[in-house]
Amino acid sequence: MQPLKYPTDLDNAFVTSFSCTDNATNTKSEVNILLPMPNGGLAFADGGQYSEVDLGFLGANQLSEESKEGILKRIGTTTGDAGIKSILLNTIPGAGKAKLASGNKTLLAPNTNTSFTNNTVRSFTFAYKLSPRNLGESNVIKAIDDAFRELTYASNMSQAAKVLLQFPPTWRIRFLSNKGGDSASENDYLPKIADCYLTSYNSNFNASGNLYHADGQPTEVDISLTFQETRVQTREDINALSGRNQTTSGIGAPAPTAN
């Protein structure tokens, strides 16, 4: 299938490729859309989720493991309110600890540590202004708009009532150096993106003015697409996407270049 390409003379330029295979129950098709690099540049947000954990006396680095174990055992052998209160100050979090500490105005340091929870699922936004120069480009823009809009939605797997829905297709996004034909290659200077869902698609017709061609074609269409990867990536996934060695990763000085 020939790609939907805007502008139609996009050859010999850096382009963004959006491709997917729609395996819906009622329609099966392949879509390949080629657009310029997006307006406003490319933004990649990689991060993790972290939380705070109070480890109490167990988190005190100056205590040996034997000391920590001994303190815990003392809870079962100590008699007297004062002794038990002193031990509980080390283990009861929050308001209870503060209440117990109010008598002697002392409180053991909570030893708050940062705990890793998970990495975040990455999302990406692309924005374009599509301004056709002729009838052919107007028709291509309409086909691109129809494809993105349609494939944002789930497919009804039953012929009658909406009992089961099939997920929308996943998209493959690549940044290519397009030479025309089959000679396009990926731009290794940009990060790679794993398979994504198209989570949001917005289009705005004639944002600059209420002007249409005689047959109703808009003079410009602004589109915005938001994609989200299908799952959280690991370090090994990121390295594999970029074709880097799994053991050495991409960390280190680049290879010297010839003058």
N, C-alpha and C positions, 0 to 999 in steps of 0.2 A: 504494500500500500504506500502510495506517495505521501510524504509528510505534508501537513498543513504548515505553510511557511509564510511568516510575515516579518519584514517586507518580502516581496517575491524575489528580489535580487539580493538575498541574504548570504549568498555564497562568498567565500574568501573573507570570513569575518568570525569573530568569537561569538558563539551562540549558546543559548540555553535550550536543552532538549527535554521535553516532557513526554514520556511515553508510558502506555499502559495497555494491558490486554483485558478487555471486558468479557468476563466469562459468565455473565448473568444468564439465568435460565431461559429467558425469552430472546435475548440478543447476544450475539458473540461477535466481537470485532476488535481490531487493533487500532490504537490511536497513537500518532506520533506528531507532536507539535513542536516546531522550531521557532523561537523568538530571539530577539537580541538580548544582550545582557540587561538585566532589569534596571529601571530607573531608581536612583537613590543608592546604588551599590548593593553589595551582598553582605548580610549580617549573619554571623554564626554565634550562637549562644550555647556554650558547653558548661555544664555545672553539676553540682551534687546537692543532695538534701542532707542537712545535719541537724542534730538536736543536742541539748545539754543534759548531762547526766550527773547527779550528785552522788559521788562514790563514798562520801563520809570518811571515817577513819580507814576504811579498806583502801582508799585511794591515796593515802599518805605515803609518799615515796620513801620517807625516812623510816617507816616501820618495816621490819622484816616479816616474812611470811609466818615465822614462828610467833612473832609478837601479835600479829593479827588473829591467828588461831587461838592464842592464849586469851586474848580479850573476849572473844566469842564464848569460850568455855566458862569464863568468869560469870557470865549471866546466870548460868545454872547453879553456881555455888555461892554467890554473894548473898548475904543476909543484911537486912537493914535498908531503910528507904534511901539514905544518902548514897550508899554504894550502888544500888540498882539505878538510881537516878543518874548518877555519873556515867554509867555504862550506856544507858538508853540515850543519853545526849549524843552518842556517837552513831546511833543507828536509826532513830526516828526522824523522818524528814518533816519539813513544812512547819505548820502552826504548832503541832505537838512538841516539836523540838524547842521552838521559841518559848513555849509556855514553861517547859521544864527548866529552861535556862534562865528564866526571869528571876529565880531566887538568888542565885549567886552571880548573875550578870556575866556569865561565861558561856561560850558556845564554841564547840570544836569546828574548825574550818570545814565547809561542805565538800571541798576538793572537787569542784565542778569541772568536768571534762567534756570535750566536744566529741560526740559520737556520730559516725557516718551511718546514714540510713540507706540511701540509694542515689544513683545518678538520675538526672532529670531526663524526660523524654524530649528530644530536640524538636523544635518547630521552625519553619522557615516561611518568610513572606516575600512575595514577588509582586512588583507593581509595574504596569506598562500603560503607555498612551498609544493607542492604535489609530493612526490617521490615514485612511486610504487615499491613494493618489489616482485611482481609476476604478472602474467597475469590478475588475478582477480581484483587486485587493479588498474591496467591500465585501465580496462574496466569501473570500478567505476569512476575513474577520468575523463574519457571521457564523461560519462553520466552526471557528475556534471558540467563539462564545457559546455556541450550542453544545460543543463537546465538553467543555469545562463544567457548564451548568448541569448537564445531564448526568455526568459521572460523579457529581457530588452526592447523588442520591443513592439509597439502597434500592434493590430490585425486589419486586414482589414474586416470590417463588411459587405461589399458587395462582390459578387462573381467575378465581373468584375473590373470596374474602382475603384480607391481608392477615393471614395466619402466620406465615413465615417470611422473613425478610432476609435476603442475601446481602452480605456486606458490599459496599461500593468497592471498585477495584483499587489496587495499590498502584502507585506511580513510581517510575524510575526517573530521577532528575540528574542530568549530567551537564557539565560545562564543557563545550566542545570547541575545538579549532576547526571550523567547517571549511573544507577545501572543495566541497562538491562531490557528488557520487558517493563512493564507499571509503573515502580517504579521511573522514573526520576522526579526530583523536581527542581524548580527554585532556583538559588543561591541568597538568600536575601541580601547578602553583596554587590551586584552589582546593579546599577540603572536599572530600567526597560525602555524598548523602546516601543513606540506606533507603530501602523501600518505604514509601510514605502513603498515607491517606490524604486526600484533598479535603480538609476539614472545613474550609470556608472559601466561597467564591463570590466576589462582588464586581458588578459592572455598572458603569455610569455613562449614559449616552449624552453626548453634546454638553459636557460640563462647562465649556467655555462660552456657549451661546446657543440659543434655540434656533439652529439653522440646519435644515435637512435638504437633501437633493430632491429633485422632482419626483423620483420614484419612492421616496421615503427613507432612503439610506441616510444614516447619521454621518456627519462629517468627522466625528471622532468618537472613540470608545475607550474609556479608562477602565482597566481591569486590575483587580487585586486578588491574589491567590495565597492562601495559607495552607501549608502542608505540615503534617506531623508524622514522624517516623513511627513504624508499627510497634516498636518496643524500645526499651532502654538499651543502649549500647554499652559494651564493655571495652576496656582498653584493647583487647585482642580484636574486637569487631572494628574499631577505628583503624587499627593498623592494617587489618585485612582489606578494608575498603580502599586504602591508599596503596596497597601492594607492598607494604613494608614487612620486614622480617619480624616474626612474632617474638623473638628473643631479644633482639637489639633495639626494636622499636624505631622511632624516627628521631630520637634524642641524640644530639651530638653536633659537632661542627660540620657544615656542608663540605662537600668535596671541592678542592680548589679548581678554579676555572682558568682556562688559558687566556693569556693577554691578547 
